[in-house]
């Protein structure tokens, strides 16, 4: 969206002063407008389009600006701050590191890297024997693409085709863009990878028989492109849930996909960028499907702050590339490793994943109550644990994107920050550390913002 998607004209709004929210200025803050204008002159517009808030500090589930305003955070900075903003474990670990001092090691070993890898492998499912640490999610999906194709070559596949889902999102680098669902995002590439294929996503509201749906989609694909699955297909790349709407697959669809993959010597990779590290009430979101993938791509909530992404797999798969053939400038840097270790300890040892599951039940109960209240506009609530999407459609099932813009802006004016998607959904992802009281207050603000927008 353009940088002027939201108004930069400060308006008088009702003052708010509760335990968890404080709005005491015009919104946007008048003093912030010159700063935004400076930003627009200095930075590519591709980075712009968010709600006009200048963050000054963030702690736990609260966001503050420098002019005395305070918001409840229902974004976790786009699914990053799972353990809470400025989690004490993470801050203490980083302070100790800075006091050494140690900031970067390239691929030379540090004890911080070793300690994190030990804890990571010990506390993830058994098939994940080795990890590759990176700094951005799109790097991990590129690695997964490479590993699936290298494995296909190893077992003498004639082609190394990868099947993805339409509507999915795996990143902004070239391989990731090929795997993404929307073709318009690939126009800049000017060609298509002939060995990356897409099938329809099984939206639960349109699919009656998920297993039959999968079988039909595969049959159509094989026939249309003249493919032999045993010879021409090497793997599946799946978002654990479709990102824009937090839409999970029907379990029967995934089980049918798993059978097909095993029958045809194909690997299964899950993109856990949004769903990993406790977000859905389990360590990884794919665990809701009762299967175990071959490759796992993680990021965002892996550190609750510093850039960290991870590829996990078996020793056999992870060692397919030769020594020195895969690295990244900031791979396994000590800052990210310390944050990753302390983040996992907060999730596993401080009970944040269990809390996400328990609060998630309350979260979704309340959201479904809100859906019933506004059922002419709010058609679906999707998600699990502490992630949800509210999907707004009119009576003819046309997307109500502008309504979502209005609700997001009104919530912002009242002290609640939500994930603005730019389409017919509003996504919610509070830090797993949020209190029940703050969660319910945020939902009340959202309820009123919807009611005052329609």
Secondary structure by P-SEA (a helix, b strand, c coil): ccccccccbbbbccccccccbbbccccccccaaaaaaaaaaccccccccccccccccccccccccccbbbbbcccccccccccccccaaaaaaaaaaaaaccccccccccaaaaaaaaaaaacccccccbbbbbccaaaaaaaaaaaaaaaaaaaccccbbbbbbccccccccaaaaaaccccccccccccccccbbbbbcccccccccaaaaaaaaaaaaaaaacccccccccbbbbccccccccccccaaaaaaaaaaaaacbbbbbbbcccccccccccccccccccccccbbbbcccccccccccbbbbccccccccccccccccccccaaaaaaaaaaaaaacccaaaaaaaaaaaaaaaaaaaaaaacccccccccccccbbbbbbbccccccaaaaaaaaaaaaaaaccccccccccbbbbbccccccaaaaaaaaaaaaaaaaacc
